[in-house]
Amino acid sequence: MKNFFIILIMKILNFALKIAGKKGGNFLGKIAFDWNPEIFKYFKIKSPVIAVTATNGKTMTNNTIGHIFKTAGKKVISNTEGNNMETGILSTLLKNCSLTGKIDADYLVFEVDEGYIPVLFNSIKLDSLVILNFFRDQLDRNGEVETLILKINEFLKSYNGNLILNNDDPNVARLGLANPNNHNVYYFSCDKYDFASDLMKDAGEGKFCPFCNTRIEYEFYQYSHIGKFICHNCNYGDNEIYKIGTQIDLKNRNFKVDNITYQINFNSIYTIYNFVASIACISLYNIDTKIIQEALSTFILNNGRLEELEIQECKTIINLAKNPARKQCES
């Protein structure tokens, strides 16, 4: 009964927020979580749960996956506004559940903060996890990148769901070996694009093999430490690629996967990785390719982070560069 009344009160609060023209963000989740930290276990979720995490790109990838499902006529519940910690995701569930905690949707798609993957999915069954990249970011909260990776690696040791990993980030690709018994690991990658470099242009991450400590070798860098790499001592990085972005044409804003052309509204290698990751994830759910093409051609990220506007007939781009890696790859 306690959870019933918590949800009832949150519904009333949400209604009041709508009247006041407010969205609430983490507000409802914060109150509900303070009242009952075990409330996640109350929700009745039967649809697949998909999560996207990364230092950069999780909002865009999360929203792309949700947009593709919606284009296919599916009912999607998602935290599209980026409230990605447990209280933000809890707010999303509270707004969309019945008083008995039932969630009615075809898919739940959540952007999740890197540090909250092990926390959140102890209570919610996760069907697919997409991991894009790891960079040094918010050291006061997350600590060094290695600390964060080890926490996620520990969670993945007992995870048997779909795991979609960026094979061009050595910090991410290593997670595919966390659970040798998980046969649902899928790697994605991108071919060398026109502005890739033979030299790393910043400090970078993951310079040494996490398994044998040998310095890894790169064929090329797409941006920062993202690129085609291998450890010549133990062959770390030599994985079977599930989906690869090819013939990347930023000028004309298109690329190919499985020899199928996708037209998009963005022109950076950073966004290409996000789209290839989305395609890799969506392909596991039998969505028709034509629907994916249509969805990508109409997708626009209208959240103020990477948004194109026209001000007095002048084309303008709003770009939030929250850390050095993002600034480099979107410049």
DRENDO-1510 file (C-alpha; in Angstrom, 1 decimal, always signed):
<recs>
REC; n; res; u; v; w
REC; 1; MET; +0.0; +0.0; +0.0 .
REC; 2; LYS; +2.9; +2.3; +0.7 .
REC; 3; ASN; +4.0; +2.3; -3.0 .
REC; 4; PHE; +0.5; +2.7; -4.1 .
REC; 5; PHE; +0.1; +6.0; -2.2 .
REC; 6; ILE; +3.6; +7.2; -3.2 .
REC; 7; ILE; +2.6; +6.8; -6.9 .
REC; 8; LEU; -0.8; +8.5; -6.3 .
REC; 9; ILE; +0.9; +11.5; -4.6 .
REC; 10; MET; +3.5; +11.7; -7.4 .
REC; 11; LYS; +0.6; +11.6; -10.0 .
REC; 12; ILE; -1.0; +14.6; -8.3 .
REC; 13; LEU; +2.3; +16.4; -8.1 .
REC; 14; ASN; +2.9; +15.8; -11.7 .
REC; 15; PHE; -0.5; +17.2; -12.6 .
REC; 16; ALA; +0.2; +20.3; -10.6 .
REC; 17; LEU; +3.6; +20.7; -12.3 .
REC; 18; LYS; +1.9; +20.5; -15.7 .
REC; 19; ILE; -0.5; +23.2; -14.7 .
REC; 20; ALA; +2.4; +25.4; -13.6 .
REC; 21; GLY; +4.2; +24.7; -16.9 .
REC; 22; LYS; +7.0; +22.7; -15.3 .
REC; 23; LYS; +8.4; +19.3; -16.4 .
REC; 24; GLY; +9.8; +18.4; -13.0 .
REC; 25; GLY; +12.9; +16.5; -14.2 .
REC; 26; ASN; +14.2; +14.6; -11.2 .
REC; 27; PHE; +11.8; +16.2; -8.8 .
REC; 28; LEU; +9.2; +13.4; -8.6 .
REC; 29; GLY; +11.8; +10.7; -8.5 .
REC; 30; LYS; +13.8; +12.4; -5.8 .
REC; 31; ILE; +10.8; +12.5; -3.5 .
REC; 32; ALA; +9.6; +9.0; -4.2 .
REC; 33; PHE; +13.1; +7.6; -3.8 .
REC; 34; ASP; +13.6; +9.3; -0.5 .
REC; 35; TRP; +10.3; +7.8; +0.7 .
REC; 36; ASN; +11.2; +4.3; -0.5 .
REC; 37; PRO; +14.6; +3.5; -2.0 .
REC; 38; GLU; +13.1; +0.0; -3.0 .
REC; 39; ILE; +10.3; +1.5; -5.1 .
REC; 40; PHE; +11.9; +0.3; -8.4 .
REC; 41; LYS; +11.0; -3.2; -7.5 .
REC; 42; TYR; +7.3; -2.2; -7.4 .
REC; 43; PHE; +7.1; -1.5; -11.2 .
REC; 44; LYS; +5.6; -4.3; -13.4 .
REC; 45; ILE; +7.7; -4.1; -16.6 .
REC; 46; LYS; +7.1; -6.8; -19.3 .
REC; 47; SER; +8.5; -4.9; -22.4 .
REC; 48; PRO; +12.2; -4.9; -23.3 .
REC; 49; VAL; +14.4; -2.3; -21.5 .
REC; 50; ILE; +17.2; -0.7; -23.5 .
REC; 51; ALA; +19.8; +1.5; -21.9 .
REC; 52; VAL; +22.4; +3.7; -23.5 .
REC; 53; THR; +25.5; +4.9; -21.6 .
REC; 54; ALA; +28.7; +6.8; -22.4 .
REC; 55; THR; +30.6; +9.9; -21.5 .
REC; 56; ASN; +29.5; +11.5; -24.8 .
REC; 57; GLY; +26.5; +10.8; -27.1 .
REC; 58; LYS; +24.1; +9.0; -24.9 .
REC; 59; THR; +21.3; +11.5; -25.2 .
REC; 60; MET; +21.5; +11.5; -29.0 .
REC; 61; THR; +21.7; +7.8; -29.3 .
REC; 62; ASN; +19.0; +7.2; -26.8 .
REC; 63; ASN; +16.7; +9.5; -28.6 .
REC; 64; THR; +17.6; +8.1; -32.0 .
REC; 65; ILE; +16.7; +4.5; -30.9 .
REC; 66; GLY; +13.4; +5.8; -29.4 .
REC; 67; HIS; +12.6; +7.8; -32.6 .
REC; 68; ILE; +13.2; +4.7; -34.8 .
REC; 69; PHE; +10.8; +2.6; -32.6 .
REC; 70; LYS; +8.2; +5.4; -32.8 .
REC; 71; THR; +8.6; +5.6; -36.5 .
REC; 72; ALA; +7.8; +1.9; -36.6 .
REC; 73; GLY; +4.6; +2.6; -34.7 .
REC; 74; LYS; +5.8; +1.3; -31.4 .
REC; 75; LYS; +4.8; +2.8; -28.0 .
REC; 76; VAL; +8.0; +4.0; -26.3 .
REC; 77; ILE; +8.7; +5.3; -22.9 .
REC; 78; SER; +12.0; +7.2; -22.6 .
REC; 79; ASN; +13.8; +9.9; -20.7 .
REC; 80; THR; +14.3; +12.0; -23.8 .
REC; 81; GLU; +15.2; +15.1; -21.9 .
REC; 82; GLY; +18.3; +13.6; -20.4 .
REC; 83; ASN; +17.4; +13.1; -16.7 .
REC; 84; ASN; +19.7; +10.0; -16.6 .
REC; 85; MET; +20.3; +9.2; -12.9 .
REC; 86; GLU; +18.1; +7.0; -10.9 .
REC; 87; THR; +15.8; +9.8; -9.8 .
REC; 88; GLY; +15.3; +11.0; -13.4 .
REC; 89; ILE; +14.5; +7.6; -14.7 .
REC; 90; LEU; +12.2; +7.0; -11.7 .
REC; 91; SER; +10.4; +10.2; -12.6 .
REC; 92; THR; +9.9; +8.9; -16.1 .
REC; 93; LEU; +8.4; +5.6; -14.8 .
REC; 94; LEU; +6.2; +7.4; -12.2 .
REC; 95; LYS; +4.7; +9.6; -15.0 .
REC; 96; ASN; +3.9; +6.6; -17.2 .
REC; 97; CYS; +2.8; +3.9; -14.8 .
REC; 98; SER; -0.6; +2.9; -13.4 .
REC; 99; LEU; -1.3; +3.2; -9.7 .
REC; 100; THR; -0.3; -0.5; -9.4 .
REC; 101; GLY; +3.0; +0.2; -11.0 .
REC; 102; LYS; +2.2; -1.4; -14.4 .
REC; 103; ILE; +4.1; +0.0; -17.4 .
REC; 104; ASP; +2.3; -0.2; -20.7 .
REC; 105; ALA; +4.8; +0.2; -23.5 .
REC; 106; ASP; +6.4; -1.8; -26.3 .
REC; 107; TYR; +9.9; -0.6; -25.4 .
REC; 108; LEU; +11.5; +1.3; -22.6 .
REC; 109; VAL; +14.6; +3.2; -23.8 .
REC; 110; PHE; +16.7; +5.0; -21.2 .
REC; 111; GLU; +19.8; +7.1; -21.3 .
REC; 112; VAL; +21.7; +6.2; -18.2 .
REC; 113; ASP; +24.6; +8.0; -16.5 .
REC; 114; GLU; +27.7; +5.8; -16.6 .
REC; 115; GLY; +28.0; +5.6; -12.8 .
REC; 116; TYR; +24.4; +4.4; -12.4 .
REC; 117; ILE; +24.4; +1.3; -14.6 .
REC; 118; PRO; +25.3; -1.0; -11.7 .
REC; 119; VAL; +22.9; +0.8; -9.4 .
REC; 120; LEU; +19.8; +1.0; -11.6 .
REC; 121; PHE; +19.8; -2.5; -13.1 .
REC; 122; ASN; +20.0; -4.4; -9.9 .
REC; 123; SER; +16.2; -3.6; -9.7 .
REC; 124; ILE; +15.2; -3.5; -13.4 .
REC; 125; LYS; +15.8; -6.3; -15.8 .
REC; 126; LEU; +17.9; -5.0; -18.7 .
REC; 127; ASP; +17.4; -6.5; -22.2 .
REC; 128; SER; +20.0; -4.5; -24.1 .
REC; 129; LEU; +22.9; -2.2; -23.1 .
REC; 130; VAL; +24.6; +0.1; -25.6 .
REC; 131; ILE; +28.0; +1.5; -24.5 .
REC; 132; LEU; +29.5; +4.2; -26.8 .
REC; 133; ASN; +32.7; +5.6; -25.2 .
REC; 134; PHE; +34.5; +6.5; -22.1 .
REC; 135; PHE; +36.5; +9.7; -21.5 .
REC; 136; ARG; +37.9; +11.4; -18.4 .
REC; 137; ASP; +35.0; +13.5; -17.2 .
REC; 138; GLN; +33.6; +14.8; -13.9 .
REC; 139; LEU; +36.5; +13.5; -11.9 .
REC; 140; ASP; +35.0; +14.8; -8.7 .
REC; 141; ARG; +32.0; +12.5; -9.1 .
REC; 142; ASN; +33.2; +9.5; -11.1 .
REC; 143; GLY; +36.9; +9.4; -10.3 .
REC; 144; GLU; +39.3; +8.2; -12.9 .
REC; 145; VAL; +38.0; +6.4; -16.1 .
REC; 146; GLU; +39.5; +3.1; -14.9 .
REC; 147; THR; +37.5; +3.2; -11.7 .
REC; 148; LEU; +34.2; +3.7; -13.7 .
REC; 149; ILE; +35.1; +1.0; -16.2 .
REC; 150; LEU; +35.8; -1.5; -13.4 .
REC; 151; LYS; +32.4; -0.9; -11.8 .
REC; 152; ILE; +30.6; -1.5; -15.1 .
REC; 153; ASN; +32.8; -4.5; -15.8 .
REC; 154; GLU; +31.8; -6.0; -12.4 .
REC; 155; PHE; +28.1; -5.5; -13.3 .
REC; 156; LEU; +28.6; -7.2; -16.7 .
REC; 157; LYS; +30.1; -10.3; -15.2 .
REC; 158; SER; +26.6; -11.6; -14.4 .
REC; 159; TYR; +24.8; -9.9; -17.3 .
REC; 160; ASN; +23.6; -12.1; -20.2 .
REC; 161; GLY; +21.5; -9.6; -22.2 .
REC; 162; ASN; +22.4; -7.9; -25.4 .
REC; 163; LEU; +25.6; -5.9; -25.1 .
REC; 164; ILE; +26.4; -3.5; -27.9 .
REC; 165; LEU; +29.9; -2.1; -27.8 .
REC; 166; ASN; +32.1; +0.4; -29.6 .
REC; 167; ASN; +35.0; -1.6; -30.9 .
REC; 168; ASP; +36.9; +1.6; -31.8 .
REC; 169; ASP; +37.2; +2.6; -28.1 .
REC; 170; PRO; +39.7; +0.3; -26.2 .
REC; 171; ASN; +38.0; +1.4; -23.0 .
REC; 172; VAL; +34.7; +0.0; -24.2 .
REC; 173; ALA; +35.7; -3.0; -26.3 .
REC; 174; ARG; +37.3; -4.6; -23.2 .
REC; 175; LEU; +33.9; -5.0; -21.6 .
REC; 176; GLY; +32.9; -7.6; -24.1 .
REC; 177; LEU; +35.1; -10.1; -22.2 .
REC; 178; ALA; +33.6; -9.4; -18.8 .
REC; 179; ASN; +31.3; -12.4; -19.0 .
REC; 180; PRO; +32.7; -15.2; -21.2 .
REC; 181; ASN; +29.3; -17.0; -20.9 .
REC; 182; ASN; +27.4; -14.1; -22.5 .
REC; 183; HIS; +27.0; -14.9; -26.2 .
REC; 184; ASN; +25.0; -11.8; -26.9 .
REC; 185; VAL; +27.9; -9.4; -27.4 .
REC; 186; TYR; +27.8; -7.2; -30.5 .
REC; 187; TYR; +30.6; -4.8; -31.7 .
REC; 188; PHE; +30.1; -1.8; -33.9 .
REC; 189; SER; +32.8; +0.2; -35.7 .
REC; 190; CYS; +33.3; +2.9; -38.4 .
REC; 191; ASP; +35.6; +2.9; -41.3 .
REC; 192; LYS; +38.3; +5.6; -41.6 .
REC; 193; TYR; +36.8; +8.9; -42.6 .
REC; 194; ASP; +38.4; +11.8; -44.6 .
REC; 195; PHE; +39.7; +13.7; -41.5 .
REC; 196; ALA; +41.0; +10.7; -39.5 .
REC; 197; SER; +44.6; +11.1; -38.4 .
REC; 198; ASP; +47.6; +8.8; -38.0 .
REC; 199; LEU; +48.6; +10.6; -34.8 .
REC; 200; MET; +46.8; +11.2; -31.6 .
REC; 201; LYS; +46.2; +14.9; -31.1 .
REC; 202; ASP; +45.6; +14.9; -27.3 .
REC; 203; ALA; +46.5; +12.9; -24.2 .
REC; 204; GLY; +43.8; +10.3; -24.9 .
REC; 205; GLU; +42.8; +7.2; -22.9 .
REC; 206; GLY; +43.4; +3.5; -23.0 .
REC; 207; LYS; +46.9; +3.5; -24.5 .
REC; 208; PHE; +47.8; +0.1; -23.0 .
REC; 209; CYS; +46.1; -3.3; -23.4 .
REC; 210; PRO; +44.0; -4.0; -20.3 .
REC; 211; PHE; +44.8; -7.7; -20.6 .
REC; 212; CYS; +48.6; -7.9; -21.2 .
REC; 213; ASN; +49.7; -4.3; -20.6 .
REC; 214; THR; +51.3; -4.1; -24.0 .
REC; 215; ARG; +51.0; -0.7; -25.7 .
REC; 216; ILE; +48.2; -0.9; -28.3 .
REC; 217; GLU; +48.9; +0.1; -31.9 .
REC; 218; TYR; +46.5; +2.3; -34.0 .
REC; 219; GLU; +46.0; +2.1; -37.7 .
REC; 220; PHE; +44.2; +5.5; -37.5 .
REC; 221; TYR; +42.5; +7.8; -35.0 .
REC; 222; GLN; +39.0; +9.1; -35.8 .
REC; 223; TYR; +39.0; +11.6; -32.9 .
REC; 224; SER; +40.8; +11.5; -29.5 .
REC; 225; HIS; +41.5; +7.8; -28.7 .
REC; 226; ILE; +38.6; +6.5; -30.9 .
REC; 227; GLY; +39.9; +4.6; -33.9 .
REC; 228; LYS; +41.1; +1.3; -35.3 .
REC; 229; PHE; +43.5; -0.4; -32.8 .
REC; 230; ILE; +45.0; -3.7; -31.9 .
REC; 231; CYS; +47.3; -5.3; -29.4 .
REC; 232; HIS; +49.9; -7.2; -31.3 .
REC; 233; ASN; +50.7; -9.3; -28.3 .
REC; 234; CYS; +47.3; -10.8; -27.5 .
REC; 235; ASN; +45.1; -9.6; -30.4 .
REC; 236; TYR; +42.9; -7.5; -28.2 .
REC; 237; GLY; +40.7; -5.4; -30.4 .
REC; 238; ASP; +40.4; -8.0; -33.2 .
REC; 239; ASN; +36.7; -8.7; -32.7 .
REC; 240; GLU; +34.0; -9.8; -35.2 .
REC; 241; ILE; +32.1; -6.6; -36.1 .
REC; 242; TYR; +28.4; -6.8; -36.2 .
REC; 243; LYS; +27.7; -3.4; -37.8 .
REC; 244; ILE; +30.2; -1.1; -39.4 .
REC; 245; GLY; +29.7; +2.4; -40.8 .
REC; 246; THR; +31.2; +2.7; -44.3 .
REC; 247; GLN; +31.5; +5.3; -47.1 .
REC; 248; ILE; +31.1; +8.1; -44.6 .
REC; 249; ASP; +30.4; +11.3; -46.4 .
REC; 250; LEU; +30.1; +14.2; -44.0 .
REC; 251; LYS; +29.7; +16.8; -46.8 .
REC; 252; ASN; +26.6; +15.1; -48.2 .
REC; 253; ARG; +25.5; +13.8; -44.7 .
REC; 254; ASN; +25.2; +10.1; -45.4 .
REC; 255; PHE; +26.9; +6.8; -44.7 .
REC; 256; LYS; +26.3; +3.1; -45.3 .
REC; 257; VAL; +25.8; +0.1; -43.1 .
REC; 258; ASP; +25.5; -3.3; -44.8 .
REC; 259; ASN; +25.7; -1.5; -48.1 .
REC; 260; ILE; +22.5; +0.4; -47.3 .
REC; 261; THR; +22.7; +4.2; -47.4 .
REC; 262; TYR; +21.4; +6.3; -44.5 .
REC; 263; GLN; +20.8; +10.0; -45.0 .
REC; 264; ILE; +21.1; +12.1; -41.9 .
REC; 265; ASN; +20.9; +15.8; -40.7 .
REC; 266; PHE; +24.3; +15.9; -39.1 .
REC; 267; ASN; +27.9; +16.2; -40.3 .
REC; 268; SER; +30.4; +14.9; -37.7 .
REC; 269; ILE; +32.1; +11.6; -37.2 .
REC; 270; TYR; +30.9; +11.7; -33.6 .
REC; 271; THR; +27.3; +11.6; -34.7 .
REC; 272; ILE; +28.0; +8.8; -37.2 .
REC; 273; TYR; +29.2; +6.6; -34.3 .
REC; 274; ASN; +25.9; +7.4; -32.5 .
REC; 275; PHE; +23.8; +6.4; -35.5 .
REC; 276; VAL; +25.8; +3.2; -36.2 .
REC; 277; ALA; +25.3; +2.2; -32.5 .
REC; 278; SER; +21.6; +2.9; -32.9 .
REC; 279; ILE; +21.4; +0.7; -36.0 .
REC; 280; ALA; +23.3; -2.1; -34.3 .
REC; 281; CYS; +20.8; -2.0; -31.4 .
REC; 282; ILE; +17.7; -1.7; -33.4 .
REC; 283; SER; +18.7; -4.5; -35.7 .
REC; 284; LEU; +18.3; -6.9; -32.8 .
REC; 285; TYR; +14.5; -6.1; -32.7 .
REC; 286; ASN; +13.5; -6.9; -36.3 .
REC; 287; ILE; +12.7; -3.4; -37.4 .
REC; 288; ASP; +12.5; -3.0; -41.2 .
REC; 289; THR; +15.5; -1.3; -42.8 .
REC; 290; LYS; +13.3; +1.2; -44.7 .
REC; 291; ILE; +11.8; +2.3; -41.4 .
REC; 292; ILE; +15.3; +2.9; -40.0 .
REC; 293; GLN; +16.2; +4.9; -43.1 .
REC; 294; GLU; +13.1; +7.0; -42.8 .
REC; 295; ALA; +13.7; +7.6; -39.0 .
REC; 296; LEU; +17.3; +8.6; -39.4 .
REC; 297; SER; +16.5; +11.0; -42.3 .
REC; 298; THR; +13.9; +12.9; -40.0 .
REC; 299; PHE; +15.8; +12.7; -36.7 .
REC; 300; ILE; +16.7; +16.1; -35.2 .
REC; 301; LEU; +18.2; +16.6; -31.7 .
REC; 302; ASN; +16.1; +19.5; -30.4 .
REC; 303; ASN; +17.5; +19.7; -26.9 .
REC; 304; GLY; +19.9; +22.6; -27.1 .
REC; 305; ARG; +23.1; +20.5; -27.1 .
REC; 306; LEU; +23.5; +20.2; -30.8 .
REC; 307; GLU; +20.8; +22.2; -32.5 .
REC; 308; GLU; +20.6; +24.0; -35.8 .
REC; 309; LEU; +18.6; +27.3; -35.9 .
REC; 310; GLU; +18.1; +30.1; -38.3 .
REC; 311; ILE; +18.4; +33.5; -36.7 .
REC; 312; GLN; +17.5; +36.5; -39.0 .
REC; 313; GLU; +18.3; +34.3; -42.1 .
REC; 314; CYS; +21.6; +33.3; -40.6 .
REC; 315; LYS; +22.1; +29.5; -40.1 .
REC; 316; THR; +23.4; +29.0; -36.5 .
REC; 317; ILE; +24.4; +25.9; -34.5 .
REC; 318; ILE; +24.1; +25.6; -30.8 .
REC; 319; ASN; +26.8; +23.2; -29.5 .
REC; 320; LEU; +27.3; +22.3; -25.9 .
REC; 321; ALA; +31.0; +21.1; -25.6 .
REC; 322; LYS; +31.0; +19.9; -22.0 .
REC; 323; ASN; +34.5; +18.3; -22.1 .
REC; 324; PRO; +37.7; +18.4; -24.3 .
REC; 325; ALA; +36.8; +15.2; -26.2 .
REC; 326; ARG; +33.4; +16.4; -27.2 .
REC; 327; LYS; +34.8; +19.8; -28.1 .
REC; 328; GLN; +37.3; +18.2; -30.4 .
REC; 329; CYS; +35.0; +15.8; -32.2 .
REC; 330; GLU; +32.3; +18.3; -32.8 .
REC; 331; SER; +34.5; +21.3; -33.8 .
</recs>
